[in-house]
Structures are given as structure tokens and as C-alpha cells.
Amino acid sequence: MTPPEPRPPFPSPLLAFGLTSLALMLWLMGAMLFFGLGGPVAVAMGSIVGLGVLGSAAARLVPPPSDVRLGLRGPELHWLLPALLLLPLVLWTSELDNWIAVWTARPPRPDEAGPSSLAWLETGIVSVLLLPLLEEFFFRGLLLQGVAQSMRPLGACVFVGALSAIFGAAAFGTSPETVSVLAIGWVNGTLLGVLRLASGSLFVPIAWHSATAALGLLGVILATDVPVPGFNAPGDHTPASWLVTAGLPVAIGLVLLRQRWNARDPLPALPPREDEEEDERPFF
């Protein structure tokens, strides 16, 4: 008697690309409907529709145990150290943006009046709380677990990182910042995927995504009190002293992450294929 065929992973890389494209279309529709309420509100509503609603519907098709595959379990406390050590990476990704600005001859940003307190609050809620939750659930929760069972895990992190980078950069259209958003999003997206698979918990990349967004926002708010050239203060590049200081903890964090990546638990084996009626249950 031949053993039953395992159920195919969901989503496959091709389907992950299709879901990302559909999420982007829904994001644009949601953002356009609420554009009159301001940028942060439009981004929030577009993300809820494009990532939250679609991701929640598609997650019903994840093979069991779906909670383990999606990473819906608490992280172990020892993950706090490497996550904290990797936070100064924001200074290096900012310097990557500086180099891309030079390579692409990007014009300097015009001086603009600072946003109001309400705008700061809206931006903080969206970028620090809402977007990390929705983006990580969709990309590192839903998409990554399926893609990682169709290709090598590290390749899956790179692939899904590219999808999340394209999703983030699409909102910028053909603006001068698009190349930077795409490159930085790919670097961060790949690292977030590694954090997700190595830790087994979706909450590790959510927390790291949220913390880096908070650091970027604080850098802008505290630019007068803690100026860093090329980061939150005028300057074509960040001084090497800042980069080296930030690079040391990041290097230690990457070494720890590599050790834990090698010792990670694999995703559960795919269950056997069931009858076609249950395999083909609809999203809704």
C-alpha cells in the first residue's frame, strides 16, 4: 500500500507572488477610498484591507498545524539579546540610502514644515504598531511558511523579502525614493524572515520591525537633540565612527542569529492529502 501523498504547501512561490499582487491592488483601493482623511489613515486602511483581510482569509488554507506554521506562539526569552543587538542596523540601512542617493543622483528633499502633533501620533500608531503587525503576519507568517517548504529556507527568506520590498516600494511609484525603499525593504525583509524561521515565532519579527520603525521615528523627532549626520541631520554620509559603533553589536547579533539558525526546528511535515472537498474549501 502506497503512503498517501502529502498535501502541497500553501502558498507556493507563484501563488505567493499572486497573493502579493492582489494585496497590493486591495491596498491601493483602500488607500484611495480614505485618502481624504490624510496619509497615515489612508495607509492604515489600505493595509487593513490589502494585508489584514486578504491574509486572514488566505490563512484558512494553511495546512495544519496552522498555528505552528504561521508562528503564532510566544518567543523564547533568549531571543531578546540578538534582536536588541541587531537594532543598530537602522544606521547602516540609512547609509545605504545615502549611497543610493549618490548613485542615482537623487535631488535633495525640499525643506518642509514639521508635521503637527496629531500627524506625529497618527504616523507613530500606523508605522510602529499597525504596519509591523499586518506586514509580518502576511509576509513572514502566511507567505513564508509555504514558500519555505517549496525551496530552501534561506532562499525563501530572500524571495519573500523581495515580495515585501516590492509591496512597500509600489506606493512610492516613480518617485526618487523608490530605489532606496526597495533596497532597504529587501535587506530588512530577508532579515525578518530569518528571524521568523530561526525563532519559530512570528512575534520576534513583529517586535523587531516595530522597534526599528520606532527608532526611525525617534531619530526624526530628536534630530535637534541627537543629530547624526546622514541619518537625521544634514550630511551626505554618516561618519565612520557612528557606523563602526553601530556595526559592532550588529555583527555580534548576526553571529548569534547564525548559530540559532543552524539549530532551528524545521517546519512541521505536510499532512497527507485529504478529500478534494476539504482541500478546495473557499477563502470565505
C-alpha positions, 0 to 999 in steps of 0.5 A, a space after each residue: 500500500 502506497 503512503 498517501 501523498 502529502 498535501 502541497 504547501 500553501 502558498 507556493 512561490 507563484 501563488 505567493 507572488 499572486 497573493 502579493 499582487 492582489 494585496 497590493 491592488 486591495 491596498 491601493 483601493 483602500 488607500 484611495 477610498 480614505 485618502 481624504 482623511 490624510 496619509 497615515 489613515 489612508 495607509 492604515 486602511 489600505 493595509 487593513 484591507 490589502 494585508 489584514 483581510 486578504 491574509 486572514 482569509 488566505 490563512 484558512 488554507 494553511 495546512 495544519 498545524 496552522 498555528 505552528 506554521 504561521 508562528 503564532 506562539 510566544 518567543 523564547 526569552 533568549 531571543 531578546 539579546 540578538 534582536 536588541 543587538 541587531 537594532 543598530 542596523 537602522 544606521 547602516 540601512 540609512 547609509 545605504 540610502 545615502 549611497 543610493 542617493 549618490 548613485 542615482 543622483 537623487 535631488 535633495 528633499 525640499 525643506 518642509 514644515 514639521 508635521 503637527 502633533 496629531 500627524 506625529 501620533 497618527 504616523 507613530 500608531 500606523 508605522 510602529 504598531 499597525 504596519 509591523 503587525 499586518 506586514 509580518 503576519 502576511 509576509 513572514 507568517 502566511 507567505 513564508 511558511 509555504 514558500 519555505 517548504 517549496 525551496 530552501 529556507 534561506 532562499 525563501 527568506 530572500 524571495 519573500 523579502 523581495 515580495 515585501 520590498 516590492 509591496 512597500 516600494 509600489 506606493 512610492 511609484 516613480 518617485 526618487 525614493 523608490 530605489 532606496 525603499 526597495 533596497 532597504 525593504 529587501 535587506 530588512 525583509 530577508 532579515 525578518 524572515 530569518 528571524 521568523 524561521 530561526 525563532 519559530 515565532 512570528 512575534 520576534 519579527 513583529 517586535 523587531 520591525 516595530 522597534 526599528 520603525 520606532 527608532 526611525 521615528 525617534 531619530 526624526 523627532 530628536 534630530 535637534 537633540 541627537 543629530 547624526 549626520 546622514 541619518 537625521 541631520 544634514 550630511 551626505 554620509 554618516 561618519 565612520 565612527 557612528 557606523 563602526 559603533 553601530 556595526 559592532 553589536 550588529 555583527 555580534 547579533 548576526 553571529 548569534 542569529 547564525 548559530 540559532 539558525 543552524 539549530 532551528 526546528 524545521 517546519 512541521 511535515 505536510 499532512 497527507 492529502 485529504 478529500 478534494 472537498 476539504 482541500 478546495 474549501 473557499 477563502 470565505 
